[in-house]
Amino acid sequence: TITVRDRGIGMTAEEVEKYINQIAFSSAEEFVKKFKTKSQAETNAIIGHFGLGFYSSFMVSEQVEIKTKTYKKGGQTKAVRWECDGSPDYSIEEIEKDDRGTEVILHIDDENKEFLDDYRVEQLLTKYCKFLPIPIQFGTKKEFETIEGKFDKDGNPEKQEVEKPNIINNPDPLWKKKPADATDEEYKNFYRELYPYTFEEPLFNIHLNVDYPFNLTGILYFPKLKKDYEMQRNKIQLYSNQVFVTNSVEGIVPDFLTLLHGVIDSPDIPLNVSRSYLQSDGAVKKISGYIT
């Protein structure tokens, strides 16, 4: 199995019935209505906050469980367990659970056992969640720490092996900073973070920070040109609310700029990223014009 666990606000049995069982009907629409008085960017932010992709878990699972306990006190607030095999039938029951929050347990089917491999899971988390705004822990890792006040026979500080949470993402990437607050060294370090196997430093960079008439942040780097231009394409990563979407940015970045490296993040870019859709979307045209 694969378990995804948070320490968030959890859900009551009523909320599970409403937001899990009826998600395909009215709940998502109701959630959107709450954003009607917000700006367009905040309305689009529903993509980053509401689990509309939950049912995609059945693509790799023969059974999915949810165990959840709400932060609310009193009334019908006991922890509940929901279970479904992907059919319209499901079960829900009260359970004992000490801590608030939610666990989603995927019982991986025989055809998708590759997702039980730690390396494969971490690879996917790093690709799609590398800059999510909430820290994500995937197991633990071992590190060596200096033991204060202890030295070996040569006078060197002694070290001990300790186990620490393995946080796989950077929840506060450099592009979230205001350009005036970022240093040259931070830009260089972020470039190395994006491209750890690239050893040459870029010639210069442009920090994008726009909030009207659309929302756009990001950092574009101008690399040193090489003879094999094709090797340098698809180096711009597209994000929506810090969630990775694609590194194929035709339609957003003009062809003559596709040799650039870097990151573009915008809640105004639709997550339907087919090339024809991007080329016809009004917000994308404005963003493309600005970058040009």
C-alpha positions in Angstrom: 0.0 0.0 0.0 0.9 3.7 -0.3 -0.3 6.0 2.5 -0.6 9.8 2.1 -1.0 11.4 5.5 -1.6 15.0 6.6 -2.1 16.8 9.9 -4.7 19.2 8.6 -8.3 20.0 9.5 -9.7 16.5 8.7 -13.3 15.8 7.8 -16.5 14.8 9.6 -18.6 11.9 8.3 -21.0 14.5 6.8 -18.1 16.2 5.0 -16.8 12.8 3.7 -20.3 12.0 2.3 -20.5 15.5 0.8 -17.0 16.1 -0.6 -15.9 12.6 -1.4 -19.1 10.8 -2.5 -20.7 13.7 -4.3 -17.5 15.4 -5.6 -18.5 14.7 -9.2 -21.8 16.4 -8.7 -22.4 19.6 -6.7 -19.7 19.9 -4.1 -17.0 21.3 -6.4 -19.4 23.8 -7.8 -20.4 24.9 -4.3 -16.7 25.2 -3.4 -16.2 27.4 -6.4 -19.1 29.7 -5.4 -17.2 30.6 -2.2 -14.6 32.2 -4.4 -17.0 34.4 -6.4 -16.1 37.5 -4.4 -12.4 36.9 -4.8 -10.1 38.0 -7.6 -9.8 35.8 -10.7 -6.4 34.6 -9.5 -7.8 33.5 -6.2 -10.7 31.8 -7.9 -8.3 29.9 -10.1 -6.4 28.8 -7.0 -9.1 26.2 -6.4 -6.8 23.9 -8.5 -4.2 24.0 -5.8 -6.6 23.6 -2.8 -9.3 21.2 -3.7 -8.7 17.5 -4.4 -10.5 17.2 -7.7 -8.0 14.6 -8.8 -8.8 12.2 -5.9 -10.6 9.7 -8.0 -7.6 9.3 -10.3 -6.2 7.1 -7.4 -8.4 4.3 -8.7 -6.3 4.2 -11.9 -3.6 2.5 -9.9 -5.5 1.1 -6.9 -8.0 -1.8 -6.5 -9.2 -0.2 -3.3 -8.9 3.1 -1.6 -9.4 3.9 2.1 -9.7 7.2 3.8 -9.3 7.6 7.6 -10.0 11.1 8.9 -10.7 13.0 12.1 -11.9 16.6 12.1 -10.5 19.4 14.1 -14.0 20.3 15.2 -15.2 19.5 18.7 -18.5 18.1 19.9 -21.5 16.8 17.9 -20.9 14.3 15.1 -17.1 14.7 15.0 -15.9 11.2 15.6 -13.2 9.8 13.3 -14.5 7.9 10.2 -13.2 5.4 7.8 -14.4 5.4 4.1 -13.6 2.6 1.7 -14.3 2.1 -2.0 -13.2 -0.2 -4.8 -13.9 2.3 -7.6 -17.5 1.1 -8.1 -20.6 3.2 -7.0 -20.6 1.2 -3.8 -18.7 2.4 -0.7 -18.7 1.9 3.0 -18.3 4.4 5.8 -18.0 3.7 9.6 -16.8 5.4 12.8 -13.4 4.4 14.0 -10.9 5.4 16.7 -8.2 7.8 15.7 -6.1 9.9 18.1 -4.8 12.7 15.9 -6.7 15.1 13.7 -6.0 14.9 9.9 -6.5 12.5 7.1 -4.9 9.4 5.7 -5.5 8.2 2.2 -4.4 4.5 1.8 -4.0 3.2 -1.8 -4.1 -0.6 -2.2 -2.0 -0.7 -5.4 -3.3 -3.2 -8.0 -1.1 -5.9 -9.6 -0.6 -3.9 -12.9 0.9 -0.9 -11.1 3.3 -2.5 -8.6 6.1 -0.1 -9.9 4.5 2.6 -7.7 5.5 0.6 -4.6 9.1 1.2 -5.3 10.6 4.0 -3.1 12.8 5.4 -5.9 9.8 5.6 -8.3 7.6 7.3 -5.8 10.3 9.8 -4.8 11.0 10.5 -8.5 7.3 11.4 -9.1 7.1 13.5 -6.0 10.2 15.4 -7.0 8.9 16.0 -10.5 5.4 17.2 -9.6 5.7 18.4 -6.1 9.1 19.9 -6.0 7.9 23.4 -5.2 4.5 22.8 -3.5 3.9 25.5 -0.9 3.5 22.9 2.0 6.5 20.7 3.1 6.2 17.1 2.0 7.9 14.4 3.9 8.8 11.1 2.2 10.2 8.8 4.8 13.4 9.7 6.6 17.0 10.1 5.7 20.3 9.7 7.7 22.6 12.5 8.3 25.7 13.0 10.4 25.7 15.7 13.2 28.6 17.0 15.3 28.4 15.9 19.0 28.9 19.1 21.0 31.9 18.9 23.3 33.2 15.5 22.0 36.5 15.1 20.1 38.4 12.1 18.7 42.1 11.4 19.5 43.1 13.8 16.7 41.1 16.6 18.1 38.4 16.5 15.5 34.8 16.9 16.5 33.0 13.5 16.8 29.9 12.9 14.7 26.9 10.7 15.1 24.4 9.4 12.6 20.8 10.7 13.1 17.6 10.1 11.3 15.7 13.1 10.0 12.5 13.7 8.1 13.2 13.5 4.3 11.6 16.7 3.0 11.5 16.4 -0.8 10.3 19.9 -1.8 11.2 23.5 -1.5 8.0 25.3 -0.4 9.4 28.8 -0.8 11.1 28.9 -4.2 13.1 32.0 -5.2 10.5 33.1 -7.8 8.1 33.9 -4.9 10.5 36.6 -3.7 10.3 40.2 -4.9 13.2 40.8 -7.4 14.6 43.5 -5.2 15.0 41.1 -2.3 16.9 38.4 -4.3 20.7 38.3 -4.5 22.9 37.2 -7.4 24.1 34.2 -5.3 20.5 33.1 -4.7 19.8 33.2 -8.4 22.9 31.1 -9.1 21.9 28.6 -6.4 18.3 28.3 -7.7 19.6 27.6 -11.2 21.7 24.8 -9.7 18.6 23.5 -7.9 16.7 23.5 -11.2 19.5 21.9 -13.2 21.8 20.0 -10.8 23.6 18.4 -13.8 24.4 21.6 -15.5 27.8 23.0 -14.5 28.0 26.2 -16.5 26.4 29.3 -15.0 23.9 31.2 -17.1 24.8 34.5 -18.7 22.0 36.4 -16.9 18.4 36.1 -15.7 15.1 37.9 -15.8 12.8 37.8 -12.7 9.1 37.9 -13.7 6.7 39.5 -11.2 3.3 40.6 -12.7 0.0 41.0 -10.9 -2.0 42.9 -13.5 -3.8 42.3 -16.0 -2.8 38.7 -15.2 -0.7 36.9 -12.5 2.7 35.7 -13.5 5.9 35.0 -11.6 9.0 33.2 -12.5 12.7 33.4 -13.4 14.1 32.9 -16.9 17.8 32.2 -17.4 19.8 32.9 -20.5 22.3 30.0 -20.8 25.5 29.9 -22.7 24.6 28.7 -26.2 25.9 25.3 -27.4 26.2 23.8 -30.8 23.4 21.3 -30.2 20.5 23.7 -29.8 17.9 20.8 -29.5 19.5 19.6 -26.3 18.7 22.9 -24.7 15.0 22.9 -25.5 12.2 22.1 -23.0 14.2 23.5 -20.2 11.4 25.9 -19.0 9.2 24.4 -16.4 5.5 25.6 -16.2 3.8 25.7 -12.9 0.3 26.6 -11.7 0.3 27.6 -8.0 3.6 25.9 -7.6 2.2 22.6 -9.0 4.2 21.3 -11.9 2.2 21.2 -15.2 4.6 20.6 -18.1 8.0 21.5 -19.5 6.6 21.8 -23.0 5.8 25.5 -23.2 5.1 26.0 -26.9 2.3 28.6 -27.2 3.4 30.4 -24.0 7.0 31.1 -24.8 7.7 32.2 -28.4 9.9 29.7 -30.5 12.9 32.0 -30.5 12.9 32.0 -26.7 12.5 28.3 -26.1 16.2 27.9 -25.6 15.9 29.8 -22.3 15.9 27.9 -19.0 13.9 28.6 -15.9 10.4 28.6 -14.4 7.1 30.2 -15.1 4.3 30.1 -12.6 0.8 31.5 -13.2 -2.7 30.5 -11.8 -4.1 32.1 -15.0 -2.7 29.4 -17.2 -5.3 26.7 -17.7 -4.3 23.2 -16.7 -5.7 21.8 -20.0 -2.3 22.2 -21.6 -3.0 20.8 -25.1 -1.1 23.0 -27.7 -4.3 24.0 -29.5 -6.0 25.0 -26.3 -3.1 27.1 -25.1 -2.8 28.9 -28.4 -6.5 30.0 -28.3 -6.7 30.9 -24.6 -6.9 34.7 -24.0 -4.9 34.7 -20.8 -2.1 32.7 -22.4 -1.9 35.1 -25.3 -1.4 38.0 -22.9 1.2 36.2 -21.0 3.0 35.2 -24.2 3.0 38.8 -25.4 4.4 40.0 -22.1 7.3 37.4 -22.1 8.1 38.3 -25.7 
